[in-house]
Amino acid sequence: MPKRRTKRGDERTPVSGSRDVVVCGASFAGLTVARQLAGSGARVLVLDRYEIGERQTSACGIPTEWLRVMALEASARQEFSELIVHTPRGTSRYELPWTFSTFDYRQLCELLWDQCDAEFETAKIEGRDGETVRTDRGDVSAPLIVDALGWRRILASDGGYQPPDAPLSRGLEVHPGGSSDDLEIWIDRRYVPAGYSWCFPASDEQRIGVGSFDPRFHVKDTTVLLADDLERPPVRYQGNWIPHKLRPGTEDGIFFVGDSAGQCLPLTAEGIRTAFYFGIRLGEELRAVLDGRQDREAALRNYAQFIDVHEWKFRWMLRAQRLLPRLPARIQRGVIRAAGRKRFIDWAFGHYLRIASPEFALEHLPARAERRAHHGRLEREIAA
Ligand SMILES: Cc1cc2nc3c(=O)[nH]c(=O)nc-3n(C[C@H](O)[C@H](O)[C@H](O)COP(=O)(O)OP(=O)(O)OC[C@H]3O[C@@H](n4cnc5c(N)ncnc54)[C@H](O)[C@@H]3O)c2cc1C
């Protein structure tokens, strides 16, 4: 596996030449695209300014089934079958129809990278001229370029997104040590007027944070307040902007995926499984180009159409995100109470999971994994 550590000083030889595919960004979305291209024989270069798995910017919570279907279970830290919701008027405990897990970011990224056969270089991406990506280590060209660089959307022709005017939420967390059995969220204006707060335990640490749908609301003080309320020290900060509105998945011949395409779900700010989901589909489109089954224009068209099919679901979640904080506290409480009925929970969480269903990953295994599964089946048949 061609793995490299962050290059410093004289080691930083220029990145140059051309490749078949350049994937910019080596987190959830970028690594998933690269994984789908494994075994294609194409020259795939993955770029990131940090080492793979070096910079966690998320509470790293995901429906457990997604870890299983992506062969990433080894990174799981804790599994939950209940969600506890706190409001100023009381606490409700919801039994989930599927379990949710927290995972270790570095380990998950390394496991994903193990499924790739691409080349990796650390380089800061500065922009793009046509089919050439400009980095602090030189320029590299490719007919197929993927922007998986997160919310900034750096390779966009208009130079990307800037807060606070862009449609972005903001999230901040602290990661004190300590354990807990409970997956908890707070819908409480004391912490954030529009948004929610959380405590996601991950075995020996807790990820305590606040997310605000309003980018102008500064979440630092209330993140500290929540940590204080939970009697945990506010240590090991991490935060980021979170795009809460779907953006075009293609532009000027470039493919965008994950947060760069605004694929994080509005209302819940869950963006990991959607980065996997859309990354799988994008990888398939690129693979069809590399195998000569379609040209780049068709891949751009097909990927954009695939995203379009999901647009109304994102639009409705964004409407709910805007509406819920405006409801009077009394009605908010009623909604939360009504939402606690078991039948409603099963229905709502079932629909919610199907927006980016883990079954999709099984139906669209990367060609290498498919071959492995096929061989496994043959071996079992022969042995029988
Ligand atoms: C505090 C917080 C908690 C969250 N918790 C959850 C959660 O529990 N569950 C969930 O599903 N979602 C969560 N999210 C959202 C989730 O983190 C994102 O939706 C997800 O990370 C998107 O993945 P991505 O691969 O598109 O982008 P990112 O994970 O942002 O990755 C972008 C990559 O690009 C690299 N990069 C950026 N700029 C450059 C550059 N100029 N040059 C080179 N490389 C660059 C970065 O180093 C990074 O590796 C959370 C977000 C925040 C802020």
The ligand as a Gaussian input file, in Angstrom:
#p B3LYP/6-31G(d) Opt

LIG

0 1
 C      -18.532000      19.458000      15.556000
 C      -19.093000      18.578000      14.473000
 C      -19.629000      17.331000      14.799000
 C      -20.150000      16.524000      13.793000
 N      -20.644000      15.298000      14.129000
 C      -21.117000      14.466000      13.182000
 C      -21.556000      13.152000      13.521000
 O      -21.488000      12.723000      14.660000
 N      -22.054000      12.378000      12.513000
 C      -22.112000      12.796000      11.218000
 O      -22.586000      12.039000      10.354000
 N      -21.671000      14.029000      10.870000
 C      -21.149000      14.868000      11.808000
 N      -20.684000      16.100000      11.447000
 C      -20.645000      16.459000      10.028000
 C      -19.482000      15.698000       9.330000
 O      -18.301000      15.897000      10.084000
 C      -19.243000      16.185000       7.889000
 O      -20.455000      16.198000       7.195000
 C      -18.238000      15.242000       7.210000
 O      -16.984000      15.377000       7.843000
 C      -18.119000      15.531000       5.710000
 O      -17.105000      14.705000       5.184000
 P      -16.223000      15.197000       3.942000
 O      -15.297000      14.083000       3.617000
 O      -17.100000      15.732000       2.870000
 O      -15.422000      16.479000       4.476000
 P      -14.370000      16.630000       5.648000
 O      -14.529000      15.524000       6.635000
 O      -14.475000      18.032000       6.108000
 O      -12.957000      16.417000       4.928000
 C      -12.371000      17.367000       4.095000
 C      -10.916000      16.959000       3.889000
 O      -10.304000      17.926000       3.021000
 C       -9.069000      18.332000       3.566000
 N       -8.812000      19.699000       3.136000
 C       -9.573000      20.793000       3.356000
 N       -9.005000      21.864000       2.783000
 C       -7.874000      21.433000       2.178000
 C       -6.873000      22.066000       1.387000
 N       -6.899000      23.370000       1.106000
 N       -5.859000      21.330000       0.903000
 C       -5.786000      19.990000       1.182000
 N       -6.708000      19.343000       1.911000
 C       -7.737000      20.057000       2.407000
 C       -9.238000      18.215000       5.081000
 O       -7.974000      18.072000       5.726000
 C      -10.119000      16.964000       5.197000
 O       -9.358000      15.787000       5.313000
 C      -20.142000      16.940000      12.434000
 C      -19.593000      18.188000      12.108000
 C      -19.055000      18.992000      13.110000
 C      -18.456000      20.313000      12.746000

